[in-house]
């Protein structure tokens, strides 16, 4: 299994979390993982992920956004209920 380090940043709490995940993990699977670890608020619906200011598609895989030889990716949590400006 091909894995990479994924660093998450929650701008609301200013906390970071690093996980080692399979490169083929879908973004739609991340929210449950982060909620189980207490990193993403369960009361808030619609968590999405930003990579270099790009809103990641939930059906996409982590590997869709980085080169094959990348060892790490940093993702910012984005509460979809926020207003996009």
N, C-alpha and C positions, 0 to 999 in steps of 0.2 A: 504494500500500500504506500502510495506516494503522499507524504505529509508536508505541511509547512506551518510555520508559526504565524498565528493571527493575533494581532494586538488590537483590542477594542478600546475606544475612548467614549465615555459617557459625558457629554458636555453639561448636563444638568447637575451631576454630582462631582464632576471633575475627577472621576476615578478611571483607572485603566485596568484591564484584565488581559492576560496573555494566555492563549490556549494553543496546543498543537492539534491541528485538525487535518483530515484528509483533504487534498487539493480539490477533490470532486464534491465537497460539501456544498449543498445548495443554500442560497441565502434564506430561503423560506424555512430551513431547519435551524437557523441560528437563534431565533428569538426564544424558542423553548429551551435551548441549551443555556442561554444567558439568564433567563428567568429562573431556572433551576438553581443556578449559582448565586442568585440574588443580585445580579448585576443590572438587569433590566426590570423595571417596575411592572408587575403583573396587572396593575390597575389601568395601565395605559395600553390602549390598542394601537396597532399600526406602526410598530417599530420598523424602520427601514435602515439602510446602511449607505454611508457615503464613502467613496474611495476617490481621493484627490478631487473633491467637490463634485463628483459624479454620483447620481442616485443609482444604486445598483438594482438590477431587476431581480425579483424574488425567484424567478425560475432559473436564473443563471447560477453557475458554479463559481466558487472563489477563483479557480484557475482561469476563468474567462477574462479576468482583469489584470493578470500579471504574467510576465514571461515564464517560460517553462523552468528556467534555472533560478527563479526567485525563491528565496528561503523565508521571506517574511512579507506580510501585508499589514497595513494599519487601516482600520475601519472606524469611522465615527458613527455612533448611533444617532438616529434622527427620528424624533417623535413625529409621525406623519400628521398628527393633529396640529402641528405648528403651521403657521402661515408661511407659505413660500413667497419670498420677496425677490 
